[in-house]
């Protein structure tokens, strides 16, 4: 498989090899993909935990109404009505 990189990414790959952090360009790509997969798995775990916490809060009656949520988000991000 051949992969074309833009000059900026190619420079990063070359630097990783030149610095000795990785032995080959292929090793750079393997490491990058491994880190991406790890990051995606972590985001999924964190999202699932957040949903579980939200469900438990809701079951305890600690939730807020959609209207209150909407107001908080509009205020937080400066979104007008």
C-alpha positions in Angstrom: 0.0 0.0 0.0 1.3 3.5 -0.8 0.1 6.5 1.1 0.6 10.1 0.0 1.1 12.6 2.7 1.1 16.4 2.4 4.5 18.0 2.9 3.8 18.9 6.5 2.9 15.3 7.5 5.8 13.9 5.5 8.2 16.2 7.4 6.8 15.0 10.7 7.3 11.4 9.6 10.9 12.1 8.4 11.7 13.8 11.7 10.4 10.9 13.8 12.7 8.6 11.8 15.7 11.0 11.8 15.4 11.5 15.6 15.5 7.8 16.2 12.0 7.7 17.8 10.9 5.3 15.1 13.0 3.0 12.8 11.0 3.4 9.6 8.2 5.5 8.2 6.0 2.4 8.5 6.8 2.3 12.2 5.6 5.9 12.5 2.3 5.1 10.8 1.9 2.0 13.0 2.4 4.0 16.1 0.1 6.7 15.0 -2.7 4.2 14.2 -2.1 2.5 17.5 -2.4 5.8 19.4 -5.5 6.7 17.3 -7.2 3.4 18.2 -6.3 3.8 21.9 -7.7 7.3 21.9 -10.9 6.2 20.2 -11.3 3.4 22.7 -10.8 5.9 25.6 -13.3 8.3 24.2 -15.8 5.5 23.9 -15.2 4.3 27.5 -15.5 7.9 28.8 -18.7 8.4 26.9 -20.3 5.2 28.2 -19.3 6.1 31.7 -20.8 9.6 31.3 -24.1 8.1 30.0 -24.2 5.7 33.0 -23.6 8.5 35.4 -26.4 10.6 33.7 -28.8 7.6 33.9 -28.1 7.2 37.7 -28.5 10.9 38.3 -31.8 10.9 36.4 -33.0 7.9 38.4 -32.2 9.8 41.6 -34.2 12.8 40.2 -31.1 14.9 39.8 -31.7 15.7 36.1 -32.6 19.1 34.6 -35.2 19.9 32.1 -34.4 20.3 28.4 -35.4 24.0 28.7 -32.9 24.5 31.6 -30.2 22.6 29.7 -30.9 24.8 26.6 -30.6 28.0 28.6 -27.3 26.8 30.3 -25.8 26.0 26.9 -26.9 29.2 25.3 -25.5 31.2 28.2 -22.2 29.2 28.2 -21.6 29.5 24.5 -23.2 33.0 23.9 -25.9 31.6 21.6 -28.9 34.0 21.3 -32.5 32.8 21.2 
